[in-house]
Amino acid sequence: MRRDLSPSFNLNRRHLVIGAIGAAVLPVATRAVARAIDMPATEEDVTFMRLAIAEAAKGDYPFGAVITRDGKVLASGHSTQEHDPTAHGEMAAIHRFLAEYGAEKLKGTTLYTSGEPCAMCMGAILWCGIERMVFAASLEQIATKMSLIMVHAAEIANKTTFADIRITGGVLGEEALALFK
């Protein structure tokens, strides 16, 4: 007697196995990302975050960023979204860095930003190979002042297969939030 294993049976079984593996792995991956976010800030983080917040004060929205390596600021930028909705502080800093140093030199840098990056900016940060990202105000804090897309930087990083990044959040978050009127 011939057994008929239809493609739908194999597909359903495959989904069941993949789902079970995903259910087992997801909590582990989520915990790893959560530990990265809870990493304590260093004195250097506070110093550079103050520079990112000062940069944010120059923008038409209070978002600013600085890119550093080896204790030196290599690029900075602030939001100029009034005429270009993609001109976020992180994007401006990345563009300035690229113009000055080129794409290869972005790898291994740290980006400090006054607010947790949006999905667009976090995608750019990951595509650029930035090693570490430090943010001030969280999405929850910013959402009390303005509308935004509630997709956390760690969620995007956790779903990225081509890059690893260390994330530290909440560095001078209240100071950054004070820029919002």
Secondary structure, 3 states (H helix, E strand, C coil): CCCCCCHHHHHHHHHHHHHHHHHHHHHHHHHHHHHHHCCCCCHHHHHHHHHHHHHHCCCCCCCEEEEEECCEEEEEEECCCCCCCCCCHHHHHHHHHHHHHCHHHHCCCEEEEEECCCHHHHHHHHHHCCCEEEEEECHHHHHCCCCCCCCCHHHHHHCCCCCCCEEECCCCHHHHHCCCC
